[in-house]
């Protein structure tokens, strides 16, 4: 493979994006930042009875879904494999077995078609997906990426990605799923807690805001922690049960969601002010949370920040975000990945392209 982007690859390339980091098999085709089609095959129902993702089940589901998902995307877009300019695929982070399925497919296609391959970072791609909706980033952009496995605060400046902070334990979505199990809610619990919260009082229960005290902010100004919140919520549920009190599900959900959204937005605003950044993009599956969206809209507007949040369909794991990351890499003239790249389950955001 070439060391640099081939001269015949245009700035608005036709990119096939493949995402297999967890339980969704996502394949999309984008011409530049125009999404032509996005197909997602989810195996979430197969994991629901276990209350979480089973890696072996996810890997086998990717194997079964890969070919029909690619064929469906090409067919709906009216495109042929030979027309593709480049292939982008998730290289990490994620489940190793799941990543391996997508990487093997992408490598085979890149080799057979003699097209450049881009193994991209899943977390960064969540933020870059917004460019499919609101256009290219105009200068350095602050990105809050929140999902079931990640809570990260990044600065994206062209091809350079800097990680300001991350979760030190549970991610936001992970905390929701764990509390959801205690409440007896179906997996994944995030959407169910979000619906309950809409009819509750967010001030009903004073849940803690971790890493927000002065001494914590000095050491972890932009890091997140939701393990303590999860523990406090679990103890509240236990105490209510021991006392024989009826569980106020709506108020509990609203207060729990408020605690998470409060920390996420306040630290993001602090980072934007400290670095003099005026634009913030929010991505990742947890960005579908209505309280986070509402609080971010109000707080960021009051702080004079331009908020970019893509529609919910772009926030969950999908091939569209990977295709967008591939386009971004090509426009920045980044060198393609080698065909021997491996899956990196802990790929750091600073490594945008493997």
C-alpha positions as CSV (number, residue, x, y, z in Angstrom):
1,X,0.0,0.0,0.0
2,X,1.2,3.6,-0.7
3,X,2.8,5.7,2.1
4,X,0.6,8.7,1.2
5,X,-2.9,9.1,-0.1
6,X,-2.9,8.1,-3.8
7,X,-3.1,11.1,-6.2
8,X,-6.2,9.7,-7.8
9,X,-8.2,9.8,-4.5
10,X,-10.5,12.9,-4.7
11,X,-11.2,15.2,-1.8
12,X,-14.8,14.0,-1.9
13,X,-14.0,10.3,-2.1
14,X,-16.5,7.4,-2.2
15,X,-15.7,5.7,1.1
16,X,-17.1,2.4,2.4
17,X,-17.2,2.5,6.2
18,X,-17.3,-0.8,8.3
19,X,-18.0,-0.8,12.0
20,X,-17.9,-3.9,14.2
21,X,-16.5,-2.7,17.6
22,X,-19.3,-4.2,19.7
23,X,-22.8,-5.6,18.8
24,X,-23.7,-3.6,15.7
25,X,-22.6,-4.6,12.3
26,X,-22.6,-1.2,10.5
27,X,-21.8,-0.6,6.9
28,X,-22.2,2.8,5.1
29,X,-21.2,4.5,1.9
30,X,-20.4,8.2,1.8
31,X,-19.3,10.5,-0.9
32,X,-17.4,13.1,0.9
33,X,-19.5,14.2,3.8
34,X,-22.7,13.2,2.0
35,X,-24.1,9.9,3.3
36,X,-25.5,7.8,0.5
37,X,-26.7,4.9,2.7
38,X,-26.2,3.4,6.1
39,X,-27.1,-0.2,7.1
40,X,-27.0,-1.5,10.6
41,X,-27.6,-5.1,11.7
42,X,-27.8,-5.3,15.5
43,X,-27.4,-8.4,17.7
44,X,-28.6,-6.6,20.8
45,X,-31.6,-8.9,21.2
46,X,-29.3,-11.9,21.4
47,X,-27.5,-10.3,24.4
48,X,-30.5,-9.0,26.2
49,X,-31.1,-12.2,28.2
50,X,-27.6,-12.0,29.5
51,X,-28.0,-8.4,30.6
52,X,-24.9,-7.3,28.6
53,X,-22.7,-8.0,25.6
54,X,-21.3,-11.6,25.2
55,X,-18.2,-11.2,23.0
56,X,-18.4,-14.6,21.3
57,X,-22.1,-14.1,20.4
58,X,-21.2,-10.6,19.0
59,X,-18.4,-12.0,16.9
60,X,-20.5,-14.7,15.4
61,X,-23.3,-12.2,14.6
62,X,-20.8,-10.0,12.8
63,X,-19.7,-13.0,10.6
64,X,-23.3,-13.8,9.7
65,X,-24.3,-10.2,9.0
66,X,-21.2,-8.8,7.2
67,X,-21.8,-9.9,3.6
68,X,-25.6,-9.1,3.5
69,X,-25.0,-5.8,5.2
70,X,-22.4,-4.7,2.6
71,X,-24.6,-5.9,-0.2
72,X,-27.6,-4.0,1.2
73,X,-25.6,-0.8,1.5
74,X,-24.2,-1.0,-2.1
75,X,-27.6,-1.9,-3.5
76,X,-29.4,0.9,-1.8
77,X,-26.8,3.4,-2.8
78,X,-26.7,2.1,-6.4
79,X,-23.0,1.6,-6.3
80,X,-20.5,-1.1,-7.1
81,X,-17.5,-2.2,-5.2
82,X,-15.2,-1.1,-8.1
83,X,-16.4,2.5,-7.7
84,X,-15.1,2.8,-4.1
85,X,-12.1,5.1,-3.6
86,X,-11.2,3.9,-0.1
87,X,-12.3,1.7,2.8
88,X,-12.5,2.7,6.4
89,X,-12.9,0.3,9.3
90,X,-12.9,0.5,13.1
91,X,-9.4,-0.6,14.3
92,X,-10.3,0.0,18.0
93,X,-11.2,0.4,20.7
94,X,-13.7,-2.4,21.1
95,X,-14.1,-6.1,21.5
96,X,-11.1,-7.9,19.9
97,X,-13.2,-10.6,18.3
98,X,-15.7,-8.2,16.9
99,X,-13.0,-5.8,15.6
100,X,-11.2,-8.7,14.0
101,X,-14.2,-9.6,11.8
102,X,-14.5,-6.0,10.4
103,X,-10.8,-5.7,9.9
104,X,-10.5,-9.0,8.1
105,X,-13.3,-7.9,5.8
106,X,-11.9,-4.5,5.1
107,X,-8.4,-5.8,4.5
108,X,-9.7,-8.4,2.0
109,X,-11.6,-5.7,0.1
110,X,-8.7,-3.2,0.1
111,X,-6.3,-5.9,-1.2
112,X,-8.7,-7.2,-3.9
113,X,-9.7,-3.7,-5.1
114,X,-6.2,-2.2,-4.6
115,X,-7.7,0.7,-2.6
116,X,-6.3,2.5,0.4
117,X,-7.4,1.2,3.9
118,X,-8.0,3.4,6.9
119,X,-8.2,1.7,10.3
120,X,-9.8,4.5,12.4
121,X,-10.5,5.2,16.0
122,X,-14.1,4.4,17.1
123,X,-14.3,7.1,19.8
124,X,-13.0,9.9,17.5
125,X,-15.3,8.7,14.7
126,X,-18.3,9.3,17.0
127,X,-17.4,13.0,17.0
128,X,-16.5,13.1,13.3
129,X,-19.9,11.7,12.3
130,X,-21.4,15.2,12.9
131,X,-19.7,16.4,9.8
132,X,-22.2,14.3,7.8
133,X,-25.0,16.6,9.1
134,X,-23.5,20.0,9.9
135,X,-20.5,20.0,7.5
136,X,-16.7,20.0,8.1
137,X,-15.3,21.3,11.4
138,X,-14.2,24.9,11.1
139,X,-11.1,25.0,13.2
140,X,-10.3,23.3,16.5
141,X,-13.4,21.6,18.0
142,X,-14.1,20.3,21.5
143,X,-15.8,16.9,21.4
144,X,-17.7,15.2,24.2
145,X,-18.1,11.5,23.3
146,X,-20.3,9.6,25.7
147,X,-21.5,6.0,25.2
148,X,-21.9,2.7,27.0
149,X,-18.1,2.2,27.1
150,X,-16.6,5.6,26.8
151,X,-16.8,9.1,28.3
152,X,-14.1,11.2,26.7
153,X,-13.4,14.9,26.2
154,X,-11.3,15.6,23.1
155,X,-10.0,18.4,21.1
156,X,-10.0,17.7,17.3
157,X,-7.8,20.1,15.3
158,X,-7.5,18.8,11.8
159,X,-5.7,15.5,11.9
160,X,-4.6,16.1,15.5
161,X,-6.6,14.7,18.4
162,X,-5.9,15.5,22.0
163,X,-7.6,13.8,24.9
164,X,-8.3,16.2,27.7
165,X,-10.1,13.8,29.9
166,X,-11.8,10.4,30.2
167,X,-13.8,8.3,32.6
168,X,-11.7,6.8,35.4
169,X,-14.1,4.0,36.0
170,X,-17.7,3.5,34.7
171,X,-18.7,5.3,31.5
172,X,-22.0,7.2,31.6
173,X,-23.9,4.6,29.6
174,X,-22.4,1.8,31.6
175,X,-23.6,3.3,34.8
176,X,-27.2,3.6,33.4
177,X,-27.1,-0.1,32.4
178,X,-25.9,-1.3,35.8
179,X,-28.6,0.7,37.6
180,X,-31.2,-0.4,35.1
181,X,-30.5,-4.0,36.1
182,X,-31.1,-3.2,39.7
183,X,-34.4,-1.6,38.7
184,X,-35.4,-4.6,36.7
185,X,-35.4,-2.7,33.4
186,X,-34.7,-4.4,30.1
187,X,-31.2,-4.2,28.5
188,X,-30.0,-1.7,27.4
189,X,-31.4,0.4,30.2
190,X,-30.5,3.9,28.9
191,X,-33.6,4.5,26.8
192,X,-35.9,3.2,29.6
193,X,-34.4,5.4,32.3
194,X,-34.5,8.4,29.9
195,X,-38.3,7.8,29.3
196,X,-38.9,7.5,33.0
197,X,-36.9,10.7,33.7
198,X,-39.1,12.9,31.5
199,X,-41.9,12.7,34.0
200,X,-39.8,13.0,37.2
201,X,-38.3,15.7,39.3
202,X,-34.5,16.0,38.8
203,X,-34.1,17.7,42.2
204,X,-35.9,15.0,44.1
205,X,-32.8,13.0,45.1
206,X,-29.4,14.7,45.8
207,X,-27.1,12.3,44.1
208,X,-23.3,13.0,44.2
209,X,-21.3,14.7,41.4
210,X,-17.9,13.0,41.4
211,X,-14.6,14.9,40.7
212,X,-16.2,18.3,41.0
213,X,-14.7,19.4,44.4
214,X,-11.9,21.9,44.3
215,X,-9.2,19.4,45.2
216,X,-10.5,16.9,42.7
217,X,-10.6,19.5,39.9
218,X,-7.0,20.3,40.5
219,X,-6.0,16.8,39.6
220,X,-8.8,15.7,37.3
221,X,-10.2,18.9,35.8
222,X,-11.7,17.1,32.7
223,X,-11.9,13.5,33.9
224,X,-15.2,11.8,34.7
225,X,-16.2,9.2,37.3
226,X,-19.6,7.6,37.7
227,X,-18.8,4.6,39.9
228,X,-19.6,6.6,43.1
229,X,-22.8,7.8,41.6
230,X,-23.7,4.2,40.7
231,X,-23.0,3.1,44.2
232,X,-25.0,5.9,45.8
233,X,-27.9,5.1,43.5
234,X,-27.7,1.3,44.3
235,X,-27.7,2.1,48.1
236,X,-30.7,4.4,47.7
237,X,-32.6,1.5,45.9
238,X,-31.6,-0.9,48.7
239,X,-32.6,1.5,51.5
240,X,-36.0,2.1,49.9
241,X,-36.6,-1.6,49.6
242,X,-35.5,-2.2,53.2
243,X,-37.9,0.5,54.4
244,X,-40.7,-0.8,52.4
245,X,-41.1,2.4,50.5
246,X,-42.6,2.5,47.1
247,X,-39.9,3.2,44.5
248,X,-40.4,6.6,42.9
249,X,-39.1,5.5,39.5
250,X,-39.7,8.8,37.7
251,X,-38.0,11.0,40.3
252,X,-35.2,8.5,40.7
253,X,-34.5,8.3,37.0
254,X,-34.7,12.1,36.6
255,X,-32.3,12.7,39.6
256,X,-29.9,10.1,38.4
257,X,-29.9,11.4,34.8
258,X,-29.5,15.0,36.1
259,X,-26.4,14.1,38.1
260,X,-24.7,12.6,35.0
261,X,-25.7,15.4,32.6
262,X,-24.7,18.1,35.2
263,X,-21.1,16.7,35.4
264,X,-20.7,16.1,31.7
265,X,-21.9,19.6,30.7
266,X,-20.1,21.5,33.5
267,X,-16.7,20.0,32.7
268,X,-17.2,20.5,29.0
269,X,-17.9,24.2,29.5
270,X,-14.9,24.5,31.8
271,X,-12.6,23.0,29.1
272,X,-14.0,25.2,26.4
273,X,-13.4,28.3,28.4
274,X,-9.9,27.3,29.5
275,X,-8.9,26.6,25.9
276,X,-10.8,29.4,24.2
277,X,-12.8,27.0,22.0
278,X,-16.2,28.2,20.7
279,X,-17.6,25.0,19.2
280,X,-18.6,21.8,21.0
281,X,-19.8,18.6,19.3
282,X,-21.5,15.8,21.3
283,X,-21.5,12.3,20.0
284,X,-21.8,8.6,21.1
285,X,-24.8,6.5,22.0
286,X,-25.5,8.2,25.3
287,X,-25.8,11.6,23.5
288,X,-29.4,10.4,22.7
289,X,-30.2,11.0,26.4
290,X,-32.8,13.8,26.4
291,X,-31.7,15.4,29.7
292,X,-28.1,15.7,28.4
293,X,-29.3,17.2,25.1
294,X,-31.6,19.7,26.9
295,X,-29.0,20.7,29.5
296,X,-26.3,21.0,27.0
297,X,-28.4,23.2,24.7
298,X,-29.3,25.6,27.6
299,X,-25.9,25.7,29.3
300,X,-23.8,26.0,26.2
301,X,-26.0,28.8,24.8
302,X,-25.6,30.7,28.0
303,X,-21.9,30.2,27.8
304,X,-21.8,31.5,24.2
305,X,-20.8,28.1,22.8
306,X,-21.9,26.7,19.4
307,X,-23.4,23.3,20.0
308,X,-23.3,20.6,17.3
309,X,-25.3,17.4,18.0
310,X,-26.2,15.1,15.2
311,X,-29.5,13.2,15.0
312,X,-29.8,10.2,17.2
313,X,-29.5,7.9,14.2
314,X,-25.9,9.1,13.8
315,X,-25.0,8.7,17.5
316,X,-25.2,5.0,18.0
317,X,-22.5,2.7,16.5
318,X,-22.9,2.7,12.7
319,X,-20.9,2.6,9.5
320,X,-21.7,6.2,8.7
321,X,-19.4,7.5,11.4
322,X,-16.5,5.3,10.2
323,X,-17.1,6.4,6.6
324,X,-17.0,10.0,7.9
325,X,-13.7,9.3,9.7
326,X,-12.3,7.9,6.5
327,X,-13.3,11.0,4.5
328,X,-11.8,13.2,7.3
329,X,-8.5,11.3,7.1
330,X,-8.3,11.6,3.3
331,X,-9.1,15.3,3.3
332,X,-6.3,15.7,5.8
333,X,-4.0,13.7,3.5
334,X,-3.2,11.1,6.1
335,X,-1.3,8.0,5.0
336,X,-3.4,4.9,4.7
337,X,-3.0,2.0,7.2
338,X,-0.9,-1.0,6.4
339,X,-2.7,-4.3,5.6
340,X,-1.1,-5.9,8.6
341,X,-2.8,-3.6,11.2
342,X,-4.3,-5.5,14.2
343,X,-7.3,-5.0,16.4
344,X,-6.5,-2.6,19.3
345,X,-9.0,-3.0,22.1
346,X,-7.6,0.0,24.0
347,X,-6.8,2.2,21.1
348,X,-6.2,5.7,22.4
349,X,-8.0,8.7,20.8
350,X,-4.7,10.4,20.0
351,X,-4.2,7.6,17.5
352,X,-6.8,8.6,15.0
353,X,-5.6,6.3,12.2
354,X,-3.8,3.0,13.0
